[in-house]
Amino acid sequence: MSVRALLSSLFAASAIVIASALPALAISTSPDSSSGTNGRVEAAALIGPDLYIGGQFTAVDGNPYTRLAALDSSTGILDPSFSVPVNGEVRSMTASGTTLYIAGNFTTVGSVDRTDVAAIDTTTGEVLPFAANPSGMVESIDVMGGVAYLGGKFTSVNGVSRPHIAALDADTGSLITTFNPKATGLVWVVKDDGTNLYVGGRFLKIGGVARNYVAALDPAGNVLAWDPGLNTDSQVMAIAFDPGHVYLGTGGHLPAGNSVYSIDASTGDQLWQVQTDGNIQALDVTDDTVYVGGHFNNLESCNPGVCSMTVPRKKALAIDPSTGSVLGWNPRFNSNLGVWDFADTGGNLYAFGDFTTVNSVTHPHIARFSLP
């Protein structure tokens, strides 16, 4: 069977599942109590028992915490012992040991000058020497093997041309001059699988190689053969992994955009696609379930490009990764821009974003769902 025929068959099967009774998940549809913020939460990273959050907020539970805070990962309650203010938006964060790396659009962290990227010792709250000077917002940061990888709107770092993607020494922030794959458009996300770096965004070439909105690089920046061959009317905004698979969240226009894809990690073959009517901004794979967040309101059945059926899903849904079948988990988030990130802390799945209610109950920008 051809790949095209296989995809058509799989999508038709998933459309049948969507239309019929959906299997329920053990995870609750209603969030448990937690702290709340007064503005969007965009990113999270887990270090030990603490879950660090960043975004646009300036208060947590009415207390001043400016765009960065820590929660007890078990309860979702504010940890008041960590307080490092940031003077601009935090778009992304990642952890390496006890070091928290943040990225976004800011110029100071604590009382220290830092442009759009910074590193913080979470045991002391000290802003570390890691520093750089990107020429524009950093949308994503990831650390692997002592290297911090950046993706975003910038075109230079430390005065050196680096179109939308760069690599820095994770201790000092010094530019790694040998890494220069040059993306032709915005990079939304950089994420490693422990071996290689996956890059998603709005580019059509990276490293001089044609790649439609997603590519795999080795740690030195060489473009690998892996290529899902996405339709060019799309952009990749979220990436997640499980053994053998890469999951992509896209925004754009149907039939390619506003979708979740399962991609074979070895061959790049597309295994299934689930379509919605809004951008996919967040993905997390937990307990054999792919959790999906964004600013969609409905599942869409579009094959090819003609939408014949919609099923309500308000900003979040869950998918069986082995089949692409949409599961019965159906929390209803308010706000147009919806869910921006997930965090799995072992006992809880957290959703973060623009929302202030879930299922019409107040949960300001943080929703904590107990995992089975």
LORO-314715 format. One record per residue: residue in one letter; x, z, y of N, C-alpha, C in turn. Coordinates in steps of 0.1 Angstrom, whole numbers, padded with zeros to 4 digits, always signed. Layout:
BEGIN
aXZYXZYXZY;...
END
This chain:
BEGIN
m+0009+0000-0012+0000+0000+0000+0009+0000+0012;s+0005-0008+0022+0013-0008+0035+0011+0004+0042;v+0021+0007+0052+0019+0019+0060+0006+0018+0068;r+0003+0006+0074-0009+0005+0082-0021+0008+0073;a-0021+0003+0061-0033+0005+0052-0034+0020+0048;l-0022+0026+0046-0022+0040+0043-0027+0048+0054;l-0023+0045+0066-0028+0053+0078-0043+0051+0080;s-0048+0039+0078-0063+0036+0079-0070+0045+0069;s-0065+0045+0056-0071+0053+0046-0071+0067+0049;l-0060+0072+0053-0059+0087+0056-0068+0091+0068;f-0068+0082+0078-0076+0086+0090-0091+0085+0086;a-0095+0075+0078-0109+0075+0074-0113+0087+0066;a-0103+0092+0057-0106+0104+0050-0107+0116+0059;s-0099+0117+0069-0100+0129+0078-0112+0128+0087;a-0117+0116+0090-0129+0115+0098-0141+0120+0089;i-0141+0117+0076-0151+0122+0067-0151+0137+0067;v-0139+0143+0066-0138+0158+0066-0144+0164+0079;i-0140+0157+0091-0145+0162+0103-0160+0162+0104;a-0166+0152+0098-0181+0151+0099-0188+0161+0089;s-0181+0166+0079-0187+0174+0069-0184+0189+0073;a-0188+0198+0064-0185+0212+0066-0170+0214+0066;l-0165+0222+0075-0151+0224+0077-0147+0237+0070;p-0136+0237+0062-0132+0250+0056-0127+0260+0066;a-0131+0272+0064-0127+0283+0074-0113+0288+0071;l-0107+0293+0082-0094+0300+0080-0096+0315+0081;a-0086+0322+0075-0087+0336+0075-0084+0342+0089;i-0077+0334+0097-0074+0339+0111-0087+0340+0118;s-0088+0350+0127-0101+0352+0134-0102+0342+0145;t-0115+0338+0148-0117+0329+0159-0118+0337+0172;s-0120+0350+0172-0120+0358+0184-0107+0366+0186;p-0101+0365+0198-0089+0372+0200-0090+0387+0200;d-0080+0394+0197-0079+0409+0199-0074+0412+0213;s-0075+0425+0217-0071+0428+0230-0056+0427+0232;s-0052+0424+0245-0038+0423+0249-0038+0424+0264;s-0026+0424+0270-0024+0423+0284-0029+0410+0289;g-0030+0409+0302-0034+0396+0309-0026+0394+0321;t-0025+0382+0326-0018+0378+0338-0028+0373+0348;n-0022+0371+0361-0031+0365+0371-0028+0350+0374;g-0021+0344+0364-0018+0330+0366-0013+0324+0352;r-0011+0311+0352-0008+0304+0340+0005+0310+0333;v+0004+0311+0320+0015+0314+0311+0018+0301+0304;e+0031+0296+0305+0035+0283+0300+0044+0283+0288;a+0051+0294+0286+0061+0294+0276+0063+0309+0271;a+0068+0310+0258+0071+0323+0252+0082+0322+0243;a+0089+0333+0240+0100+0334+0231+0101+0348+0225;l+0103+0349+0212+0103+0361+0205+0117+0366+0203;i+0120+0378+0207+0133+0385+0205+0131+0399+0199;g+0133+0401+0187+0131+0414+0180+0116+0417+0182;p+0113+0429+0186+0098+0433+0187+0092+0428+0200;d+0099+0422+0209+0094+0418+0222+0091+0403+0223;l+0080+0400+0229+0076+0386+0231+0077+0383+0246;y+0086+0375+0250+0089+0372+0264+0080+0360+0269;i+0074+0361+0280+0065+0351+0285+0069+0347+0299;g+0067+0334+0302+0070+0329+0315+0060+0319+0320;g+0059+0317+0333+0049+0308+0338+0048+0308+0353;q+0036+0309+0358+0033+0309+0373+0027+0322+0378;f+0025+0331+0369+0019+0344+0372+0028+0353+0381;t+0022+0362+0389+0029+0371+0397+0025+0386+0393;a+0016+0388+0384+0012+0401+0380+0008+0401+0365;v+0010+0412+0359+0006+0415+0345-0002+0428+0345;d-0015+0427+0341-0024+0439+0342-0024+0445+0356;g-0023+0436+0366-0023+0441+0380-0010+0447+0385;n+0000+0447+0377+0014+0452+0381+0023+0440+0384;p+0032+0442+0394+0040+0430+0398+0051+0427+0388;y+0049+0415+0382+0059+0409+0373+0058+0394+0376;t+0069+0390+0382+0069+0377+0389+0075+0366+0379;r+0066+0359+0373+0068+0347+0365+0076+0349+0352;l+0079+0362+0349+0086+0365+0337+0083+0380+0333;a+0080+0382+0320+0076+0396+0316+0078+0396+0301;a+0077+0408+0295+0078+0411+0281+0066+0418+0276;l+0061+0414+0264+0050+0421+0257+0055+0427+0244;d+0049+0438+0240+0050+0442+0226+0044+0432+0217;s+0052+0426+0208+0047+0415+0200+0036+0419+0190;s+0035+0432+0187+0025+0436+0177+0011+0438+0184;t+0011+0443+0197-0001+0447+0204-0005+0437+0215;g+0005+0430+0220+0003+0421+0232+0003+0429+0245;i+0007+0442+0245+0006+0450+0256+0020+0449+0264;l+0019+0449+0277+0031+0448+0285+0042+0458+0282;d+0054+0454+0281+0066+0463+0280+0071+0465+0294;p+0069+0477+0300+0073+0478+0314+0088+0480+0316;s+0096+0481+0305+0110+0483+0306+0118+0471+0310;f+0111+0459+0309+0118+0447+0312+0112+0441+0325;s+0120+0440+0336+0115+0434+0348+0125+0426+0355;v+0125+0413+0354+0134+0404+0360+0126+0393+0367;p+0124+0394+0380+0116+0385+0388+0123+0371+0389;v+0115+0361+0389+0119+0347+0391+0111+0341+0403;n+0118+0334+0412+0111+0330+0424+0104+0316+0423;g+0104+0311+0411+0096+0298+0409+0092+0297+0395;e+0085+0286+0392+0078+0284+0379+0088+0284+0367;v+0084+0291+0357+0092+0291+0344+0084+0281+0335;r+0090+0270+0331+0083+0260+0323+0087+0261+0308;s+0098+0267+0305+0103+0267+0291+0112+0278+0289;m+0113+0283+0276+0122+0294+0273+0126+0293+0258;t+0137+0298+0255+0142+0299+0241+0151+0311+0240;a+0153+0315+0227+0162+0327+0225+0173+0323+0216;s+0185+0330+0218+0196+0329+0210+0202+0343+0209;g+0200+0350+0197+0203+0364+0196+0195+0372+0205;t+0201+0380+0214+0194+0388+0223+0194+0382+0237;t+0198+0369+0238+0198+0362+0251+0186+0354+0252;l+0179+0355+0264+0168+0347+0267+0172+0336+0277;y+0170+0324+0273+0172+0312+0282+0159+0308+0288;i+0159+0306+0301+0147+0301+0308+0150+0288+0316;a+0140+0280+0318+0141+0268+0326+0128+0265+0333;g+0130+0258+0344+0118+0254+0352+0122+0249+0365;n+0116+0255+0376+0118+0251+0390+0119+0263+0398;f+0131+0269+0399+0134+0281+0406+0148+0281+0412;t+0151+0291+0421+0164+0291+0427+0170+0305+0425;t+0162+0316+0422+0168+0329+0420+0162+0335+0407;v+0169+0343+0400+0165+0351+0389+0170+0365+0391;g+0162+0375+0391+0166+0388+0396+0170+0386+0410;s+0182+0390+0414+0188+0388+0427+0199+0378+0427;v+0200+0370+0416+0211+0361+0414+0207+0347+0416;d+0215+0339+0423+0212+0325+0425+0213+0317+0412;r+0202+0311+0408+0202+0302+0396+0193+0291+0399;t+0197+0279+0397+0189+0267+0399+0183+0261+0386;d+0171+0264+0384+0163+0258+0373+0166+0261+0359;v+0178+0268+0357+0181+0273+0343+0188+0286+0345;a+0186+0295+0335+0193+0308+0336+0193+0314+0322;a+0202+0324+0320+0202+0332+0308+0202+0347+0311;i+0195+0355+0304+0193+0369+0306+0196+0377+0294;d+0204+0387+0295+0206+0397+0284+0194+0406+0283;t+0186+0405+0273+0174+0412+0272+0176+0427+0269;t+0188+0431+0265+0190+0445+0263+0193+0453+0276;t+0198+0445+0286+0202+0452+0299+0194+0446+0310;g+0188+0435+0309+0181+0428+0320+0191+0421+0329;e+0204+0420+0325+0214+0414+0334+0213+0398+0333;v+0214+0392+0344+0215+0377+0345+0229+0373+0342;l+0231+0365+0331+0244+0362+0326+0250+0350+0334;p+0263+0348+0332+0270+0338+0339+0265+0323+0337;f+0258+0321+0327+0253+0307+0324+0246+0302+0336;a+0250+0290+0342+0245+0285+0354+0248+0270+0354;a+0239+0262+0360+0241+0248+0363+0233+0244+0375;n+0234+0231+0378+0227+0227+0390+0220+0213+0387;p+0209+0214+0380+0201+0201+0378+0195+0196+0391;s+0193+0183+0392+0188+0177+0404+0173+0178+0405;g+0166+0182+0394+0151+0183+0394+0147+0192+0383;m+0134+0194+0383+0128+0204+0373+0133+0202+0359;v+0135+0213+0352+0139+0213+0338+0126+0216+0330;e+0121+0207+0322+0108+0209+0315+0110+0216+0302;s+0122+0215+0296+0124+0221+0283+0139+0225+0281;i+0141+0236+0274+0155+0241+0271+0155+0245+0256;d+0166+0242+0249+0167+0246+0235+0182+0249+0233;v+0185+0258+0224+0199+0262+0222+0202+0260+0207;m+0213+0253+0204+0217+0251+0190+0232+0250+0189;g+0238+0258+0181+0252+0258+0179+0261+0260+0191;g+0257+0269+0200+0264+0272+0211+0262+0262+0223;v+0253+0253+0221+0250+0243+0232+0236+0245+0236;a+0234+0244+0250+0220+0245+0256+0217+0230+0259;y+0206+0225+0253+0201+0212+0256+0189+0213+0266;l+0190+0204+0276+0180+0204+0287+0173+0190+0287;g+0159+0190+0290+0152+0178+0292+0143+0180+0304;g+0141+0170+0312+0132+0171+0324+0132+0160+0333;k+0130+0163+0346+0128+0153+0356+0142+0150+0363;f+0152+0158+0361+0165+0157+0367+0171+0143+0364;t+0180+0139+0373+0188+0127+0370+0203+0130+0370;s+0207+0142+0375+0221+0146+0374+0221+0161+0372;v+0233+0166+0367+0236+0180+0365+0250+0183+0370;n+0251+0193+0379+0264+0196+0385+0270+0184+0392;g+0261+0175+0397+0266+0164+0405+0270+0152+0396;v+0268+0153+0383+0272+0142+0374+0259+0136+0369;s+0259+0123+0368+0247+0115+0364+0243+0119+0349;r+0231+0124+0348+0226+0128+0334+0210+0125+0335;p+0206+0112+0332+0192+0109+0333+0183+0116+0323;h+0177+0127+0327+0166+0134+0320+0170+0142+0308;i+0183+0141+0304+0187+0149+0292+0202+0153+0294;a+0205+0165+0291+0219+0169+0292+0222+0181+0282;a+0235+0183+0281+0239+0194+0272+0249+0203+0280;l+0248+0216+0279+0256+0225+0286+0262+0235+0276;d+0274+0240+0279+0280+0252+0272+0270+0263+0273;a+0266+0269+0262+0255+0280+0263+0260+0293+0269;d+0273+0294+0270+0278+0306+0276+0280+0305+0291;t+0286+0293+0295+0290+0291+0309+0281+0282+0317;g+0274+0273+0310+0266+0263+0317+0274+0251+0321;s+0286+0250+0317+0295+0238+0320+0289+0226+0313;l+0289+0215+0320+0284+0203+0314+0293+0198+0303;i+0287+0194+0292+0294+0188+0280+0295+0174+0283;t+0306+0169+0287+0307+0155+0292+0305+0145+0281;t+0308+0148+0269+0307+0138+0258+0292+0135+0254;f+0283+0144+0258+0269+0142+0255+0262+0135+0266;n+0258+0122+0265+0252+0115+0276+0243+0104+0270;p+0232+0107+0264+0223+0096+0258+0214+0089+0268;k+0212+0094+0280+0205+0087+0291+0191+0082+0287;a+0182+0090+0289+0168+0086+0286+0163+0078+0298;t+0154+0068+0296+0150+0059+0306+0137+0065+0314;g+0132+0076+0309+0121+0083+0316+0121+0098+0313;l+0111+0104+0319+0109+0119+0318+0110+0123+0303;v+0118+0134+0301+0118+0141+0289+0110+0154+0290;w+0099+0155+0282+0090+0167+0282+0096+0178+0273;v+0102+0174+0262+0105+0184+0252+0118+0181+0245;v+0127+0191+0243+0138+0190+0234+0137+0202+0224;k+0138+0198+0211+0136+0209+0201+0145+0206+0189;d+0152+0216+0184+0161+0213+0172+0154+0218+0159;d+0158+0212+0148+0153+0216+0135+0163+0224+0128;g+0174+0228+0135+0185+0235+0128+0197+0226+0126;t+0194+0213+0126+0205+0203+0123+0206+0193+0134;n+0195+0187+0138+0194+0177+0148+0185+0180+0159;l+0186+0173+0170+0178+0175+0182+0167+0164+0183;y+0154+0168+0184+0143+0159+0186+0139+0159+0201;v+0137+0147+0206+0134+0146+0221+0121+0138+0222;g+0112+0143+0231+0100+0137+0233+0097+0135+0248;g+0090+0125+0252+0087+0123+0266+0081+0110+0269;r+0085+0103+0281+0079+0091+0285+0089+0079+0286;f+0100+0081+0278+0110+0070+0278+0107+0060+0268;l+0113+0048+0270+0113+0037+0260+0127+0034+0254;k+0137+0039+0261+0150+0038+0255+0158+0052+0257;i+0166+0055+0247+0175+0066+0249+0188+0063+0242;g+0199+0066+0248+0212+0062+0243+0214+0047+0241;g+0206+0040+0249+0207+0025+0248+0199+0019+0237;v+0192+0028+0229+0184+0023+0218+0169+0024+0221;a+0162+0014+0217+0148+0013+0219+0141+0024+0210;r+0134+0033+0217+0126+0044+0210+0114+0047+0219;n+0102+0046+0213+0090+0048+0221+0086+0062+0221;y+0091+0069+0231+0087+0083+0235+0091+0094+0226;v+0098+0091+0215+0104+0102+0207+0116+0096+0200;a+0126+0105+0198+0138+0101+0191+0145+0113+0185;a+0153+0111+0175+0161+0121+0169+0176+0118+0172;l+0183+0129+0177+0197+0128+0180+0205+0137+0172;d+0218+0134+0169+0226+0144+0163+0232+0152+0174;p+0238+0164+0171+0242+0173+0182+0252+0167+0192;a+0258+0156+0189+0267+0149+0199+0260+0139+0208;g+0247+0137+0205+0239+0128+0213+0237+0114+0208;n+0242+0112+0196+0240+0098+0189+0226+0097+0184;v+0220+0085+0187+0206+0083+0183+0206+0080+0168;l+0197+0087+0160+0196+0085+0146+0186+0074+0143;a+0186+0070+0130+0177+0059+0126+0163+0063+0126;w+0160+0075+0125+0146+0080+0124+0138+0075+0136;d+0126+0068+0133+0118+0062+0143+0104+0060+0139;p+0094+0069+0144+0080+0067+0140+0074+0054+0146;g+0080+0048+0155+0074+0035+0161+0061+0037+0167;l+0059+0048+0176+0047+0050+0183+0043+0039+0192;n+0030+0037+0193+0024+0028+0203+0029+0032+0217;t+0032+0022+0225+0039+0025+0238+0029+0030+0249;d+0016+0031+0246+0006+0037+0255+0005+0052+0252;s+0016+0059+0253+0015+0073+0248+0027+0081+0255;q+0028+0094+0253+0040+0102+0256+0040+0114+0247;v+0051+0118+0243+0052+0130+0234+0055+0142+0243;m+0046+0152+0241+0046+0164+0249+0049+0177+0241;a+0048+0176+0228+0051+0188+0219+0056+0183+0206;i+0065+0192+0200+0071+0189+0187+0072+0202+0179;a+0069+0201+0166+0070+0212+0157+0075+0207+0143;f+0079+0216+0135+0085+0212+0122+0080+0221+0111;d+0079+0215+0099+0080+0223+0087+0088+0216+0077;p+0092+0221+0065+0101+0214+0056+0096+0200+0053;g+0103+0190+0057+0099+0176+0053+0091+0169+0063;h+0086+0176+0074+0077+0169+0084+0081+0173+0098;v+0078+0163+0107+0079+0165+0121+0065+0162+0127;y+0060+0172+0134+0047+0170+0141+0048+0167+0155;l+0041+0157+0160+0042+0153+0174+0028+0155+0181;g+0028+0160+0193+0016+0161+0201+0018+0151+0213;t+0008+0142+0215+0010+0132+0225-0002+0133+0235;g+0001+0127+0247-0009+0125+0257-0009+0110+0261;g-0020+0106+0267-0021+0092+0271-0035+0087+0268;h-0036+0075+0263-0048+0068+0260-0049+0066+0245;l-0061+0067+0240-0064+0064+0226-0062+0049+0224;p-0058+0044+0212-0057+0052+0199-0044+0059+0197;a-0034+0057+0205-0021+0064+0202-0019+0077+0209;g-0024+0078+0222-0022+0090+0229-0033+0101+0226;n-0031+0113+0231-0041+0124+0228-0043+0126+0213;s-0031+0127+0206-0032+0128+0192-0021+0137+0187;v-0024+0142+0174-0014+0149+0167-0010+0140+0155;y+0003+0139+0153+0009+0131+0142+0017+0139+0133;s+0016+0136+0120+0025+0141+0110+0034+0130+0106;i+0047+0132+0108+0057+0122+0105+0067+0127+0094;d+0070+0118+0085+0080+0121+0075+0093+0123+0081;a+0100+0135+0079+0112+0138+0085+0124+0129+0081;s+0123+0123+0069+0134+0115+0064+0132+0100+0068;t+0120+0095+0066+0118+0081+0068+0112+0077+0082;g+0105+0086+0089+0098+0083+0101+0085+0077+0099;d+0080+0076+0086+0066+0071+0084+0056+0080+0089;q+0045+0075+0095+0034+0082+0100+0025+0085+0088;l+0022+0099+0085+0015+0103+0074+0000+0105+0077;w-0003+0111+0089-0017+0111+0094-0017+0113+0109;q-0029+0110+0115-0031+0112+0129-0045+0118+0131;v-0045+0128+0140-0058+0134+0144-0059+0132+0159;q-0071+0126+0164-0072+0122+0178-0082+0132+0185;t-0078+0134+0198-0087+0142+0207-0089+0134+0220;d-0097+0141+0229-0099+0134+0242-0091+0140+0253;g-0080+0146+0250-0071+0152+0261-0057+0154+0255;n-0048+0156+0264-0034+0158+0260-0032+0169+0250;i-0022+0167+0241-0018+0178+0232-0005+0184+0239;q-0005+0197+0242+0006+0203+0249+0013+0213+0241;a+0007+0218+0230+0013+0229+0222+0011+0227+0207;l+0021+0229+0199+0020+0229+0185+0027+0241+0179;d+0022+0246+0168+0028+0256+0160+0024+0255+0146;v+0034+0257+0137+0031+0256+0122+0033+0270+0117;t+0022+0276+0112+0021+0290+0107+0013+0290+0095;d+0018+0297+0084+0010+0299+0072+0003+0286+0067;d+0011+0275+0066+0006+0262+0061-0006+0257+0070;t-0005+0260+0083-0016+0255+0092-0008+0250+0104;v-0013+0238+0109-0008+0233+0122-0018+0237+0133;y-0014+0246+0142-0022+0249+0153-0019+0240+0165;v-0030+0236+0172-0029+0226+0182-0035+0231+0195;g-0028+0230+0206-0034+0233+0219-0032+0222+0229;g-0041+0222+0239-0041+0212+0250-0052+0213+0260;h-0055+0202+0266-0067+0203+0275-0078+0193+0271;f-0079+0192+0258-0090+0184+0252-0103+0192+0250;n-0114+0185+0249-0127+0192+0246-0133+0188+0233;n-0128+0177+0227-0135+0171+0215-0124+0164+0206;l-0127+0165+0193-0121+0155+0184-0127+0142+0186;e-0119+0131+0184-0125+0118+0185-0122+0110+0172;s-0131+0102+0168-0129+0093+0157-0128+0079+0163;c-0116+0073+0164-0114+0060+0171-0106+0052+0161;n-0111+0041+0156-0104+0033+0146-0109+0019+0146;p-0102+0009+0152-0091+0011+0161-0095+0011+0176;g-0094+0022+0183-0096+0022+0197-0111+0023+0201;v-0120+0022+0192-0134+0024+0195-0139+0037+0190;c-0143+0046+0199-0146+0060+0195-0161+0061+0191;s-0163+0064+0178-0176+0064+0173-0182+0078+0170;m-0174+0089+0172-0179+0102+0169-0171+0112+0176;t-0177+0122+0182-0170+0133+0188-0175+0147+0182;v-0165+0156+0180-0168+0169+0175-0162+0179+0184;p-0169+0189+0190-0164+0198+0200-0152+0206+0194;r-0142+0207+0202-0130+0216+0200-0125+0219+0214;k-0127+0231+0219-0124+0234+0233-0109+0240+0234;k-0100+0230+0236-0086+0233+0239-0077+0238+0227;a-0083+0240+0216-0075+0244+0204-0082+0240+0191;l-0073+0237+0181-0079+0234+0168-0068+0237+0158;a-0071+0236+0145-0062+0238+0134-0064+0227+0124;i-0052+0223+0118-0052+0212+0109-0045+0216+0096;d-0050+0211+0084-0043+0213+0072-0031+0203+0071;p-0019+0207+0071-0007+0198+0072-0006+0188+0060;s-0011+0192+0049-0010+0183+0037-0019+0171+0037;t-0031+0173+0044-0041+0162+0044-0044+0157+0057;g-0041+0164+0068-0046+0160+0081-0060+0164+0084;s-0067+0171+0075-0081+0175+0077-0081+0186+0088;v-0091+0185+0097-0093+0195+0107-0101+0207+0101;l-0096+0219+0103-0101+0231+0097-0112+0237+0106;g-0118+0248+0101-0130+0254+0108-0127+0263+0120;w-0114+0266+0122-0110+0275+0133-0114+0269+0147;n-0122+0276+0155-0128+0270+0166-0130+0280+0178;p-0119+0286+0183-0121+0294+0195-0123+0285+0207;r-0131+0289+0217-0135+0281+0228-0128+0287+0241;f-0118+0280+0246-0111+0284+0258-0117+0277+0270;n-0118+0284+0281-0123+0278+0293-0111+0271+0301;s-0114+0266+0312-0104+0259+0321-0101+0245+0316;n-0099+0236+0326-0096+0222+0323-0082+0220+0316;l-0072+0228+0320-0059+0225+0315-0055+0233+0302;g-0063+0243+0299-0063+0248+0285-0050+0255+0281;v-0046+0252+0268-0035+0260+0261-0022+0252+0263;w-0012+0260+0267+0002+0254+0270+0012+0258+0260;d+0010+0269+0253+0021+0273+0243+0014+0282+0233;f+0021+0282+0221+0017+0292+0210+0030+0300+0207;a+0028+0312+0201+0039+0320+0196+0034+0327+0183;d+0041+0325+0172+0039+0332+0160+0048+0344+0159;t+0043+0356+0159+0051+0368+0158+0051+0375+0144;g+0046+0368+0134+0045+0373+0121+0031+0379+0118;g+0026+0388+0126+0013+0394+0125+0003+0388+0134;n+0007+0381+0144-0002+0375+0154+0002+0361+0157;l-0008+0353+0161-0007+0340+0167-0011+0342+0181;y-0002+0340+0191-0006+0340+0205-0008+0326+0210;a-0018+0325+0219-0020+0313+0227-0019+0317+0241;f-0012+0308+0249-0010+0310+0263-0014+0298+0271;g-0019+0300+0284-0022+0289+0292-0029+0292+0305;d-0038+0283+0309-0046+0284+0321-0059+0291+0320;f-0063+0294+0308-0076+0299+0305-0078+0314+0310;t-0090+0318+0312-0093+0332+0315-0103+0338+0306;t-0110+0330+0298-0119+0335+0288-0117+0327+0275;v-0120+0334+0264-0121+0328+0251-0134+0332+0245;n-0142+0322+0241-0156+0325+0236-0164+0333+0246;s-0162+0330+0259-0169+0336+0270-0165+0351+0272;v-0154+0356+0265-0149+0369+0267-0136+0369+0275;t-0134+0378+0284-0123+0377+0293-0110+0380+0285;h-0101+0370+0286-0087+0371+0281-0078+0363+0291;p-0073+0369+0301-0066+0362+0312-0053+0356+0308;h-0053+0343+0303-0040+0336+0301-0033+0339+0289;i-0037+0350+0281-0031+0354+0269-0042+0357+0259;a-0041+0351+0247-0050+0353+0236-0043+0357+0223;r-0046+0368+0217-0038+0373+0205-0048+0372+0193;f-0044+0364+0184-0053+0362+0172-0045+0369+0160;s-0051+0378+0152-0045+0384+0141-0044+0374+0130;l-0032+0373+0124-0029+0364+0113-0032+0372+0100;p-0036+0365+0089-0039+0372+0077-0026+0377+0070;
END
